[in-house]
Amino acid sequence: MLYLVIILTFISILLIAFSVFNMLFGENAIILNRLNKIGKINKLEAHDELNLPLYTRVMKPVVDDINKFISNIMPSEIKQKIEKKIQQAGNPMGFNVNKWIVFQMTLLVGLPMLTAFVSLANRASLGRVFIVILLEVAMGIILPKFMLSKKIVERQEDIVKALPDVLDLLTVSVEAGLGFDGALSKVVDKMPCQLSNEFSKVIQEIKVGTPRREALKNMSVRVGVQDLTTFVGSIIQADQLGVSIGNVLRIQSGQMRQKRRQRAQEKAMKAPVKMLFPMVFFIFPTIFAVLLGPVVIRLINNFTK
C-alpha cells in the first residue's frame, strides 16, 4: 500500500510540475522551437538535440501525451463548453482546452494525493487528512471555474466600456472615406484594448479567405456580449441590404452611448442600497460608541456608587 501511495504521489508531483512549467514557459518554448526549425533547413542531428531546452526535450512530449490522452477520453460536449468559455476569457496565459483540463485535473487529483502522502509520512490523523482532502477536491472543482468566470466578466466589461468609443472611431474613419476593413485596421492601430484585439482576429480571418459575415459572427460568439452581437447583426444586415455603413455606425454609436449612460445611472441608484450594510455594521457602531460611550460609563459609575 505504501509503495502505491509513493508511486501515485510521484505522478501527482510530475503533473503539478508539468502544469507549472507549461503555464510559465510553454508558449515561449514552442515559439523558440518553431523559430529554430524555420532557421535550420537540415534536420537536427543527435548531438544537436542535447542543446535544446529541457522543457522541449523532456517535459513537452510528456505534456503533449497527457493532453492527447485527456482529449481522447473527454466528451466532446464538455470540451466545446470549456473551449467556448476559454475563448470568452481571451485564452488567458495561452490556455487551450487540453491545457485547462490538465490544470484542473492537477488541482483535483494531484494536490490531494500529495497531501495524502505527506500526511501518511507524518502519521497524521486520518480524520483531519480526510477533511483536508475534501477541501482540496472542492477547491479543485470550484477554483478553476471561479477564475475562468472572473476573467470572462472582466473581459466583457472592458469590451462593453470600450464599444462606444470604438464605434465613434469606426464612424469617423468610414465617413472619411475608408472602407470597413480599413476602419477596423485603424481601430486596431489607434485603440489598443480587448475589442481591438478581437477586430485584429477578424482582419486576420478575412485575409485568409473567410467571408466578412462569418468573421464577424465568430467574433460575436467568442466575446459573448449582447451589445456587440447587436452591432454585428446590424453591420451584416446593412451589408446584405446595401445600406450605408456610415449611417448604421452612427446610429449604433448613439445607442451604445445611451446604454452606457443608462448602466451608469443604474449603478448610481444601486449605490445607496450597497452602502447600507457597511454603514450599519461598521460606521453606525463607531458613532454610537463615540456619542454614547461617555454616557454609559457615567451611568455605570453612578449605579455602582
C-alpha positions as CSV (number, residue, x, y, z in Angstrom):
1,M,0.0,0.0,0.0
2,L,2.8,2.4,0.9
3,Y,4.6,1.7,-2.5
4,L,1.3,2.5,-4.3
5,V,0.9,5.8,-2.5
6,I,4.5,6.7,-3.3
7,I,4.0,6.0,-7.0
8,L,0.8,7.9,-7.1
9,T,2.4,10.8,-5.3
10,F,5.3,10.9,-7.7
11,I,2.9,11.0,-10.6
12,S,0.9,13.9,-9.0
13,I,4.2,15.8,-8.4
14,L,5.1,15.4,-12.0
15,L,1.6,16.6,-13.1
16,I,2.0,19.7,-10.9
17,A,5.5,20.4,-12.2
18,F,4.4,20.0,-15.8
19,S,1.4,22.3,-15.3
20,V,3.5,25.0,-13.7
21,F,6.2,24.7,-16.4
22,N,3.6,24.7,-19.1
23,M,1.9,27.8,-17.8
24,L,5.2,29.7,-17.3
25,F,7.4,28.6,-20.2
26,G,5.3,26.6,-22.5
27,E,4.4,29.3,-25.0
28,N,7.9,30.7,-25.2
29,A,9.4,27.2,-25.6
30,I,7.0,26.5,-28.5
31,I,7.9,29.8,-30.3
32,L,11.6,29.2,-29.9
33,N,11.3,25.7,-31.2
34,R,9.4,26.8,-34.3
35,L,11.9,29.6,-34.9
36,N,14.8,27.1,-34.7
37,K,13.0,24.8,-37.1
38,I,12.5,27.6,-39.6
39,G,16.1,28.8,-39.3
40,K,17.6,25.3,-39.8
41,I,16.7,23.6,-43.1
42,N,18.6,20.4,-42.3
43,K,17.2,18.1,-39.6
44,L,18.7,18.2,-36.2
45,E,21.3,15.5,-35.5
46,A,21.5,13.5,-32.3
47,H,24.1,15.7,-30.7
48,D,22.2,18.9,-31.6
49,E,19.1,17.7,-29.7
50,L,21.0,17.8,-26.5
51,N,21.4,21.6,-26.9
52,L,17.6,22.1,-26.9
53,P,15.9,23.3,-23.6
54,L,14.9,20.8,-21.0
55,Y,11.2,21.6,-21.5
56,T,11.4,20.9,-25.3
57,R,13.3,17.7,-24.9
58,V,11.7,16.0,-21.9
59,M,8.6,17.8,-20.5
60,K,6.8,18.9,-23.6
61,P,6.4,15.4,-25.1
62,V,5.0,14.1,-21.8
63,V,2.6,17.0,-21.5
64,D,1.5,16.5,-25.2
65,D,0.9,12.8,-24.5
66,I,-1.2,13.7,-21.4
67,N,-3.1,16.3,-23.4
68,K,-3.8,13.8,-26.2
69,F,-5.0,11.2,-23.7
70,I,-7.3,13.6,-21.9
71,S,-8.6,14.9,-25.3
72,N,-9.5,11.3,-26.3
73,I,-11.4,10.4,-23.1
74,M,-13.1,13.7,-22.6
75,P,-16.7,14.0,-24.0
76,S,-16.9,16.4,-26.9
77,E,-19.8,18.4,-25.4
78,I,-17.8,19.2,-22.3
79,K,-14.8,20.1,-24.4
80,Q,-16.9,22.5,-26.5
81,K,-18.3,24.2,-23.4
82,I,-14.9,24.7,-21.9
83,E,-13.5,25.9,-25.2
84,K,-16.3,28.5,-25.5
85,K,-15.6,29.8,-22.0
86,I,-11.8,29.9,-22.7
87,Q,-12.4,31.9,-25.9
88,Q,-14.7,34.3,-24.0
89,A,-12.0,34.7,-21.4
90,G,-9.5,35.6,-24.1
91,N,-7.3,32.5,-23.8
92,P,-5.7,33.5,-20.5
93,M,-2.0,32.6,-20.2
94,G,-2.2,30.8,-23.6
95,F,-4.5,28.1,-22.3
96,N,-6.4,25.8,-24.7
97,V,-8.9,23.1,-23.8
98,N,-6.4,20.4,-23.1
99,K,-4.1,22.6,-21.0
100,W,-7.0,23.8,-18.9
101,I,-8.2,20.3,-18.3
102,V,-4.7,19.2,-17.3
103,F,-4.5,22.2,-14.9
104,Q,-7.9,21.3,-13.3
105,M,-7.0,17.6,-13.0
106,T,-3.8,18.6,-11.3
107,L,-5.6,20.5,-8.7
108,L,-8.3,17.9,-8.4
109,V,-6.1,14.8,-8.2
110,G,-2.5,15.7,-7.8
111,L,-2.9,18.0,-4.8
112,P,-5.0,15.6,-2.7
113,M,-2.6,12.7,-3.5
114,L,0.4,14.9,-2.4
115,T,-1.5,15.7,0.8
116,A,-2.2,12.1,1.5
117,F,1.4,11.1,1.0
118,V,2.7,13.8,3.3
119,S,0.1,13.0,5.9
120,L,0.9,9.3,5.9
121,A,4.6,10.1,6.1
122,N,4.0,12.2,9.2
123,R,1.4,9.8,10.6
124,A,-1.3,12.5,10.8
125,S,-4.9,11.8,12.0
126,L,-7.0,10.2,9.3
127,G,-10.0,12.4,10.1
128,R,-8.1,15.6,9.6
129,V,-6.5,14.3,6.5
130,F,-9.9,13.3,5.1
131,I,-11.3,16.8,5.7
132,V,-8.3,18.5,4.2
133,I,-8.5,16.2,1.1
134,L,-12.2,17.0,0.7
135,L,-11.4,20.8,0.9
136,E,-8.7,20.4,-1.7
137,V,-11.1,18.4,-4.0
138,A,-13.7,21.2,-3.6
139,M,-11.1,23.8,-4.4
140,G,-10.0,21.9,-7.5
141,I,-13.6,21.9,-8.7
142,I,-14.6,25.5,-7.7
143,L,-11.3,27.5,-8.1
144,P,-10.7,26.9,-11.9
145,K,-14.4,27.7,-12.7
146,F,-14.2,30.8,-10.5
147,M,-11.0,32.0,-12.1
148,L,-12.4,31.5,-15.6
149,S,-15.7,33.2,-14.8
150,K,-14.0,36.2,-13.3
151,K,-11.8,36.5,-16.3
152,I,-14.8,36.4,-18.6
153,V,-16.7,39.0,-16.6
154,E,-13.6,41.4,-16.6
155,R,-13.1,41.0,-20.3
156,Q,-16.7,41.5,-21.2
157,E,-16.9,44.6,-19.0
158,D,-13.8,46.0,-20.7
159,I,-15.4,45.4,-24.1
160,V,-18.7,47.0,-23.2
161,K,-16.9,50.1,-21.9
162,A,-14.8,50.5,-25.0
163,L,-17.5,49.7,-27.5
164,P,-19.0,53.3,-27.8
165,D,-15.5,54.9,-28.3
166,V,-14.6,52.2,-30.8
167,L,-17.8,52.8,-32.8
168,D,-17.1,56.6,-32.8
169,L,-13.7,55.9,-34.4
170,L,-15.2,53.5,-36.9
171,T,-17.8,56.1,-37.8
172,V,-15.3,58.8,-38.3
173,S,-13.0,56.5,-40.4
174,V,-15.8,55.3,-42.6
175,E,-17.2,58.8,-43.2
176,A,-13.6,60.0,-44.0
177,G,-13.5,57.6,-47.0
178,L,-12.1,54.4,-45.6
179,G,-13.7,51.0,-46.2
180,F,-15.0,49.0,-43.3
181,D,-11.9,46.7,-43.2
182,G,-9.6,49.8,-43.3
183,A,-11.6,51.3,-40.5
184,L,-11.1,48.1,-38.4
185,S,-7.4,48.4,-39.1
186,K,-7.4,52.0,-37.9
187,V,-9.1,50.9,-34.7
188,V,-6.5,48.2,-34.1
189,D,-3.7,50.7,-34.6
190,K,-5.1,53.6,-32.6
191,M,-7.1,52.0,-29.7
192,P,-5.3,49.0,-28.0
193,C,-7.9,47.2,-26.0
194,Q,-9.7,43.8,-25.8
195,L,-12.1,44.8,-28.5
196,S,-9.4,45.9,-30.9
197,N,-7.7,42.5,-30.4
198,E,-10.9,40.9,-31.5
199,F,-11.1,43.2,-34.5
200,S,-7.5,42.1,-35.3
201,K,-8.6,38.5,-35.3
202,V,-11.4,39.4,-37.7
203,I,-9.0,41.1,-40.1
204,Q,-6.7,38.0,-40.0
205,E,-9.7,35.7,-40.8
206,I,-10.7,38.0,-43.7
207,K,-7.2,37.9,-45.0
208,V,-7.1,34.1,-45.1
209,G,-10.3,34.0,-47.1
210,T,-13.1,33.9,-44.5
211,P,-16.2,36.0,-45.5
212,R,-16.6,39.2,-43.5
213,R,-20.0,38.0,-42.3
214,E,-18.6,34.7,-40.9
215,A,-15.6,36.5,-39.3
216,L,-17.9,39.0,-37.5
217,K,-20.2,36.2,-36.4
218,N,-17.2,34.3,-35.0
219,M,-16.2,37.4,-33.1
220,S,-19.6,37.8,-31.5
221,V,-19.6,34.2,-30.4
222,R,-16.1,34.5,-28.9
223,V,-17.0,37.6,-27.0
224,G,-20.5,36.7,-25.8
225,V,-21.6,40.4,-25.3
226,Q,-25.1,41.3,-26.3
227,D,-24.3,44.8,-27.4
228,L,-21.5,43.6,-29.7
229,T,-23.9,40.9,-31.1
230,T,-26.4,43.6,-31.9
231,F,-23.7,45.7,-33.6
232,V,-22.5,42.7,-35.7
233,G,-26.1,41.9,-36.7
234,S,-26.7,45.5,-37.8
235,I,-23.5,45.5,-39.9
236,I,-24.3,42.2,-41.5
237,Q,-27.8,43.4,-42.3
238,A,-26.6,46.7,-43.8
239,D,-24.1,44.8,-45.9
240,Q,-26.8,42.5,-47.3
241,L,-29.3,45.3,-48.0
242,G,-26.8,47.7,-49.4
243,V,-27.4,50.4,-46.7
244,S,-24.7,52.9,-45.9
245,I,-22.5,51.5,-43.2
246,G,-21.6,55.0,-42.0
247,N,-25.2,55.7,-41.1
248,V,-25.6,52.4,-39.4
249,L,-22.4,53.0,-37.4
250,R,-23.6,56.5,-36.3
251,I,-26.9,55.1,-35.1
252,Q,-25.2,52.2,-33.3
253,S,-22.7,54.6,-31.7
254,G,-25.6,56.8,-30.3
255,Q,-27.4,53.7,-29.0
256,M,-24.3,52.3,-27.3
257,R,-23.6,55.7,-25.6
258,Q,-27.2,55.8,-24.4
259,K,-26.9,52.3,-23.0
260,R,-23.7,53.2,-21.2
261,R,-25.4,56.2,-19.7
262,Q,-28.3,54.0,-18.5
263,R,-25.9,51.5,-17.0
264,A,-24.2,54.3,-15.1
265,Q,-27.5,55.6,-13.8
266,E,-28.5,52.1,-12.7
267,K,-25.2,51.7,-10.7
268,A,-25.8,55.1,-9.1
269,M,-29.2,54.1,-8.0
270,K,-27.9,50.8,-6.5
271,A,-25.1,52.6,-4.6
272,P,-27.3,53.7,-1.6
273,V,-28.5,50.1,-1.1
274,K,-25.0,48.7,-1.3
275,M,-23.8,51.4,1.2
276,L,-26.4,50.5,3.8
277,F,-24.8,47.3,5.1
278,P,-21.3,48.9,5.6
279,M,-22.9,51.8,7.4
280,V,-25.0,49.6,9.7
281,F,-22.2,47.2,10.6
282,F,-19.1,49.5,10.6
283,I,-20.0,53.2,10.7
284,F,-23.0,53.3,13.0
285,P,-21.4,51.3,15.8
286,T,-18.4,53.6,15.8
287,I,-20.7,56.7,16.0
288,F,-22.7,55.1,18.8
289,A,-19.5,54.3,20.7
290,V,-18.2,57.8,20.4
291,L,-21.5,59.5,21.3
292,L,-23.0,57.1,23.9
293,G,-19.8,55.7,25.4
294,P,-19.2,58.5,28.0
295,V,-22.9,58.4,29.0
296,V,-22.8,54.7,29.6
297,I,-19.6,55.0,31.6
298,R,-21.2,57.7,33.8
299,L,-24.3,55.6,34.3
300,I,-22.3,52.6,35.3
301,N,-20.3,54.7,37.8
302,N,-23.4,56.2,39.3
303,F,-25.2,52.9,39.8
304,T,-22.2,51.2,41.3
305,K,-21.9,54.0,43.9
